[in-house]
Amino acid sequence: MSIQSVEQTWQMKAACRGPQAEIFFPPAHFERKEEKLQRENRAKDICTTCSVRRACLNYAFRIREPHGIWGGLSESERKQALSRLN
């Protein structure tokens, strides 16, 4: 199985698929800090129920994803985690 096939497999099982996916990324319009925190917390709540959370987070680390909630971590949380590993 190719790497792309494996990635597509976990993505198909992700709890974030569907109409709620938009809360995992910042909106196109201005977002107040408290609105951002609420949106991110809702996304992270979905992540806690996800069976492919680890694969998602590993993917975000591997590609250095700069935006959104991946595997239950925000952009800044992933950046902090990567800096601790280096």
Z-matrix of the N, CA and C atoms (Angstrom, degrees):
N
C 1 1.457
C 2 1.539 1 108.28
N 3 1.308 2 117.27 1 133.86
C 4 1.461 3 121.14 2 -178.93
C 5 1.523 4 110.81 3 -74.93
N 6 1.339 5 115.50 4 161.92
C 7 1.472 6 120.51 5 177.67
C 8 1.513 7 110.04 6 -58.75
N 9 1.325 8 117.11 7 -41.80
C 10 1.460 9 120.53 8 -179.96
C 11 1.524 10 110.60 9 -60.95
N 12 1.323 11 118.48 10 -40.28
C 13 1.459 12 121.80 11 179.51
C 14 1.515 13 111.05 12 -63.80
N 15 1.337 14 117.17 13 -41.90
C 16 1.461 15 121.42 14 178.20
C 17 1.517 16 109.84 15 -62.20
N 18 1.333 17 116.97 16 -45.06
C 19 1.461 18 120.42 17 179.88
C 20 1.515 19 110.99 18 -63.06
N 21 1.313 20 117.99 19 -41.39
C 22 1.451 21 120.57 20 178.88
C 23 1.518 22 110.80 21 -65.82
N 24 1.325 23 117.06 22 -34.09
C 25 1.459 24 120.67 23 -179.94
C 26 1.529 25 110.68 24 -63.36
N 27 1.338 26 118.53 25 -50.15
C 28 1.461 27 118.97 26 -178.78
C 29 1.520 28 110.18 27 -67.12
N 30 1.314 29 117.58 28 -36.66
C 31 1.463 30 120.03 29 -179.64
C 32 1.522 31 111.33 30 -63.41
N 33 1.319 32 117.53 31 -33.92
C 34 1.469 33 120.92 32 178.90
C 35 1.531 34 111.15 33 -68.63
N 36 1.332 35 117.17 34 -23.99
C 37 1.463 36 121.66 35 -178.89
C 38 1.527 37 113.03 36 -94.81
N 39 1.312 38 117.96 37 -2.08
C 40 1.470 39 122.43 38 -173.96
C 41 1.532 40 112.07 39 -66.24
N 42 1.316 41 115.14 40 137.42
C 43 1.467 42 121.44 41 179.31
C 44 1.526 43 112.26 42 -68.06
N 45 1.315 44 117.05 43 -18.10
C 46 1.463 45 120.96 44 -177.23
C 47 1.526 46 113.40 45 -84.43
N 48 1.315 47 117.99 46 -5.78
C 49 1.469 48 120.53 47 -179.82
C 50 1.518 49 110.56 48 -64.29
N 51 1.304 50 115.67 49 143.55
C 52 1.454 51 120.13 50 177.05
C 53 1.513 52 112.02 51 111.17
N 54 1.325 53 116.88 52 -165.87
C 55 1.467 54 121.15 53 -173.23
C 56 1.528 55 114.58 54 -63.52
N 57 1.321 56 118.11 55 -25.13
C 58 1.464 57 120.66 56 179.96
C 59 1.520 58 112.32 57 -75.96
N 60 1.312 59 118.91 58 -6.68
C 61 1.470 60 122.65 59 -176.99
C 62 1.525 61 112.27 60 -57.12
N 63 1.310 62 118.23 61 -28.22
C 64 1.467 63 120.70 62 -177.45
C 65 1.524 64 113.19 63 -63.73
N 66 1.327 65 118.79 64 -23.81
C 67 1.469 66 119.21 65 -179.24
C 68 1.524 67 112.77 66 -74.22
N 69 1.324 68 117.54 67 -9.41
C 70 1.455 69 121.36 68 -179.59
C 71 1.528 70 112.86 69 -82.20
N 72 1.322 71 116.44 70 -9.10
C 73 1.468 72 121.57 71 -178.42
C 74 1.518 73 110.16 72 -132.70
N 75 1.340 74 117.25 73 150.37
C 76 1.460 75 119.71 74 179.56
C 77 1.524 76 111.33 75 -63.68
N 78 1.326 77 116.32 76 146.73
C 79 1.467 78 119.57 77 178.19
C 80 1.535 79 110.56 78 -72.73
N 81 1.307 80 115.59 79 166.09
C 82 1.468 81 121.37 80 179.42
C 83 1.532 82 111.70 81 -70.52
N 84 1.325 83 116.56 82 -22.50
C 85 1.469 84 120.93 83 -179.95
C 86 1.531 85 110.84 84 -96.55
N 87 1.327 86 115.91 85 168.74
C 88 1.465 87 121.24 86 179.11
C 89 1.526 88 110.23 87 -58.38
N 90 1.310 89 114.90 88 141.30
C 91 1.460 90 121.22 89 -179.61
C 92 1.529 91 108.38 90 -129.06
N 93 1.321 92 116.46 91 122.00
C 94 1.466 93 120.17 92 177.48
C 95 1.520 94 109.82 93 -66.56
N 96 1.336 95 115.07 94 156.51
C 97 1.464 96 120.19 95 -176.98
C 98 1.526 97 112.23 96 -56.34
N 99 1.345 98 117.25 97 -45.00
C 100 1.470 99 119.81 98 -178.75
C 101 1.533 100 110.96 99 -67.65
N 102 1.333 101 117.79 100 -32.98
C 103 1.464 102 121.09 101 176.41
C 104 1.540 103 110.17 102 -67.46
N 105 1.324 104 115.51 103 -40.95
C 106 1.465 105 120.34 104 178.24
C 107 1.522 106 110.38 105 -62.06
N 108 1.323 107 116.80 106 -46.54
C 109 1.465 108 120.33 107 -179.56
C 110 1.522 109 111.47 108 -61.97
N 111 1.332 110 117.03 109 -41.04
C 112 1.465 111 120.31 110 178.64
C 113 1.524 112 110.93 111 -64.98
N 114 1.337 113 116.97 112 -44.25
C 115 1.460 114 121.20 113 179.09
C 116 1.530 115 110.11 114 -61.86
N 117 1.327 116 116.56 115 -47.24
C 118 1.463 117 120.56 116 -179.66
C 119 1.524 118 111.54 117 -62.99
N 120 1.311 119 117.55 118 -40.07
C 121 1.470 120 120.28 119 178.97
C 122 1.526 121 111.56 120 -65.40
N 123 1.345 122 117.12 121 -37.62
C 124 1.475 123 119.53 122 176.00
C 125 1.529 124 110.13 123 -63.30
N 126 1.331 125 115.85 124 -42.77
C 127 1.464 126 120.31 125 178.79
C 128 1.531 127 110.55 126 -63.16
N 129 1.305 128 116.46 127 -45.71
C 130 1.465 129 120.63 128 -179.40
C 131 1.531 130 111.56 129 -63.32
N 132 1.341 131 116.94 130 -33.42
C 133 1.469 132 120.39 131 175.89
C 134 1.521 133 110.33 132 -61.86
N 135 1.326 134 116.73 133 -40.35
C 136 1.466 135 120.51 134 177.54
C 137 1.525 136 109.17 135 -65.10
N 138 1.327 137 116.94 136 -40.61
C 139 1.469 138 121.04 137 179.64
C 140 1.531 139 111.75 138 -58.88
N 141 1.321 140 117.58 139 -35.90
C 142 1.470 141 119.75 140 -178.01
C 143 1.516 142 112.06 141 -63.33
N 144 1.337 143 117.53 142 -22.06
C 145 1.465 144 121.08 143 -179.46
C 146 1.517 145 112.44 144 -95.36
N 147 1.316 146 117.74 145 -1.29
C 148 1.455 147 122.23 146 -169.89
C 149 1.526 148 112.77 147 -86.16
N 150 1.325 149 115.67 148 130.73
C 151 1.461 150 121.01 149 -179.42
C 152 1.527 151 112.90 150 -77.55
N 153 1.336 152 118.08 151 -13.17
C 154 1.471 153 120.90 152 -178.88
C 155 1.536 154 111.43 153 -116.90
N 156 1.299 155 115.43 154 25.78
C 157 1.470 156 120.89 155 -177.99
C 158 1.530 157 112.26 156 -56.86
N 159 1.321 158 117.82 157 -45.19
C 160 1.471 159 122.04 158 -178.53
C 161 1.526 160 110.77 159 -62.67
N 162 1.325 161 117.53 160 -44.80
C 163 1.470 162 120.87 161 178.83
C 164 1.528 163 110.53 162 -62.66
N 165 1.296 164 116.64 163 -38.75
C 166 1.463 165 122.12 164 178.72
C 167 1.532 166 110.94 165 -62.75
N 168 1.313 167 115.62 166 -48.30
C 169 1.464 168 120.49 167 -179.74
C 170 1.528 169 110.74 168 -64.87
N 171 1.319 170 117.42 169 -42.70
C 172 1.463 171 120.72 170 177.34
C 173 1.523 172 111.22 171 -59.74
N 174 1.315 173 116.50 172 -41.28
C 175 1.465 174 121.79 173 177.81
C 176 1.529 175 110.40 174 -61.00
N 177 1.328 176 116.38 175 -47.20
C 178 1.474 177 120.97 176 -179.66
C 179 1.526 178 111.08 177 -61.56
N 180 1.321 179 117.11 178 -40.23
C 181 1.467 180 120.67 179 176.73
C 182 1.532 181 110.45 180 -65.13
N 183 1.324 182 116.29 181 -45.63
C 184 1.459 183 120.32 182 -175.75
C 185 1.523 184 112.52 183 -62.74
N 186 1.336 185 116.98 184 -41.36
C 187 1.468 186 119.11 185 -178.04
C 188 1.532 187 112.14 186 -93.01
N 189 1.342 188 115.64 187 1.01
C 190 1.475 189 121.21 188 -178.79
C 191 1.534 190 110.94 189 55.79
N 192 1.335 191 115.31 190 48.70
C 193 1.465 192 121.99 191 -178.50
C 194 1.530 193 109.61 192 -58.42
N 195 1.341 194 117.78 193 120.31
C 196 1.466 195 120.30 194 -175.36
C 197 1.531 196 114.87 195 -88.89
N 198 1.330 197 118.46 196 -6.54
C 199 1.465 198 120.08 197 -173.82
C 200 1.525 199 111.77 198 -132.27
N 201 1.319 200 115.58 199 149.37
C 202 1.446 201 121.72 200 168.76
C 203 1.520 202 115.99 201 84.62
N 204 1.327 203 113.15 202 176.37
C 205 1.465 204 122.79 203 176.96
C 206 1.527 205 106.90 204 -94.52
N 207 1.321 206 115.90 205 123.65
C 208 1.465 207 122.54 206 178.84
C 209 1.524 208 107.69 207 -133.50
N 210 1.302 209 117.05 208 126.24
C 211 1.457 210 120.62 209 178.13
C 212 1.516 211 113.61 210 60.73
N 213 1.314 212 116.31 211 24.98
C 214 1.460 213 121.04 212 178.38
C 215 1.515 214 115.30 213 87.71
N 216 1.342 215 117.84 214 4.43
C 217 1.467 216 120.69 215 -179.88
C 218 1.524 217 111.01 216 -120.25
N 219 1.316 218 115.60 217 143.23
C 220 1.463 219 121.97 218 176.13
C 221 1.523 220 109.98 219 -81.25
N 222 1.323 221 115.60 220 175.43
C 223 1.464 222 120.78 221 178.56
C 224 1.522 223 111.26 222 -55.51
N 225 1.336 224 116.07 223 -49.59
C 226 1.470 225 119.99 224 -177.13
C 227 1.527 226 111.68 225 -67.74
N 228 1.319 227 117.55 226 -35.84
C 229 1.466 228 120.56 227 178.36
C 230 1.534 229 111.19 228 -66.92
N 231 1.329 230 116.16 229 -38.94
C 232 1.475 231 119.02 230 176.99
C 233 1.518 232 110.47 231 -67.24
N 234 1.322 233 116.69 232 -40.42
C 235 1.462 234 120.47 233 179.67
C 236 1.528 235 110.15 234 -62.35
N 237 1.334 236 117.40 235 -42.43
C 238 1.462 237 121.47 236 177.97
C 239 1.527 238 110.98 237 -63.32
N 240 1.317 239 116.58 238 -43.71
C 241 1.469 240 120.74 239 179.98
C 242 1.531 241 110.74 240 -62.61
N 243 1.313 242 117.25 241 -41.66
C 244 1.465 243 120.39 242 178.46
C 245 1.522 244 112.02 243 -65.86
N 246 1.327 245 116.64 244 -37.81
C 247 1.472 246 119.59 245 -179.85
C 248 1.524 247 110.76 246 -67.33
N 249 1.331 248 117.94 247 -31.23
C 250 1.466 249 121.00 248 177.75
C 251 1.528 250 110.94 249 -71.17
N 252 1.332 251 116.81 250 -28.45
C 253 1.465 252 120.45 251 179.88
C 254 1.520 253 112.92 252 -78.25
N 255 1.303 254 115.97 253 -25.25
C 256 1.483 255 119.65 254 -177.33
C 257 1.496 256 112.85 255 -88.68
